[in-house]
Amino acid sequence: MAKTKPGQRVALQLDPRIALEAIILNRLERTPTARRQEWLRSLLVQGFRLECLTLRSVTEEQEQRPAMAFNHRLAGELKIPVVMKPENPVVTVMPTEATATEKPFAALGKVIG
C-alpha cells in the first residue's frame, strides 16, 4: 500500500477593506471551526474551475475567428452568429380547491411508505 502525502499548505492574507474579501472573512468566521479548511478548499477549487472554464471559452472563441478578423472593414462582415438557447417554458399551476373531507397529503403515504 502506498501512503498518500498530505496536501501542500498555502498561506494567504485577506484584506477586510476589500468588499469581497471581507465577505469571505465573515463567512469563514460563521463556519464551524472543524469545517473551515474544507470550506476554504472547496471555495478555492470552485474558483479555479470557473477560471479554467472561462479561459477555455475565450480560447475557443479565438479559434473560431477567421485569420482576417483584424481587418476592420471585414470585422463587421465576419461576425460569427450567436445561437440563442431556447428559454424554459413557463408552467402555470392552478390551485385546486380542497374540500374539508379531502386529505391533501394522503398521496405522500405511498411515497414515504
N, C-alpha and C positions, 0 to 999 in steps of 0.2 A: 504494500500500500504506500502510495506516495503522499507525503504530507503537503498540505497546501500552505503557502506563505500568507501571512496576514497582509492586508492591503497597505498601501503607502499612505502615510499621514500627510495631510495638506492643511496648512495653517493660513488663514487669511483674516483680515480685519474689515468689518463692515462699518461704514460711516453713517451714524444716525442722522446726519444732516441731509443726506440724500434720501428722498422720499421712498423709493423702492427698497433700499437697503434698510431703512427704518421699519418698514412693514415686515420685512423678513426677520429682523431682530425681535419685533413684537410677537410675531407668530412663533418664533423659536422659544421665547420665554413662556408662552402659554402651552407649549408642547411638554408633556411629561418627560422628566429627565431621562428615563430609560429609553424613550423613543426618539430623542433629539438627533442622534447620529443617523438613525435610519431615515428620518425626515430630511435631513440635510443631504444625505446621499441620493435620495430619490429626486430632490429638487435639482441637484447638480446634473444627474443623469438625464432628467427630462429636459432641462435647458440645453444640454449638449445635443440631445437627439433633435430638438427643434432647430437648433443652429445647423446641424447636418442636413436636415430636410430642406431648410431654406437655401443653403448653399447648393444642394443638388438641383433644386428647381431653377436657380439662377443659371447654373451650368447648362442645364437642358435648354433653357431659353436662348442662351448664347449659341448653342449648337444648331438651333433651328433657324437662326438668322442667315440670310444669304451673304455671300462674300462681298457683294457690292453695297451692303446696307450703309456703309459710311458715306456714300454719296447722298447729299441732302436732297437732290432733285428726285432720286429714286426711293428715298426712305418712305415717303408717303404712299407710293405705289406698291411697295413690297411688304407692307404690314401683314403679319400673319393673323388671320381671323381668330377671334376668341370664341370658343364654343361655350354657350351658356348651359349650365346644368338645369334640368327642369326642377321647378320648385315642388316641394311636397304638397300634395293636395290637402286642402283644409277639410276636416271632417267635423261636422256639427252633430253633437249628441243632444237629442231632445229628451229632457227629463220626463219620466213617466210618473203618473200619479199613483201612489201606493195606497191601497185601502188599509183600514185598520186591521183586517184579518190576515193580510199577507205578511210573510216574513221576508224582508228584503235580502237577508244574508243566508237564507236557507240553502242555496246552491253551494255555498262555501263548505258545507259539511261534507260534500262529495270530494272536494279537492283536498281538504285537510285530513279527512279520514274518520 
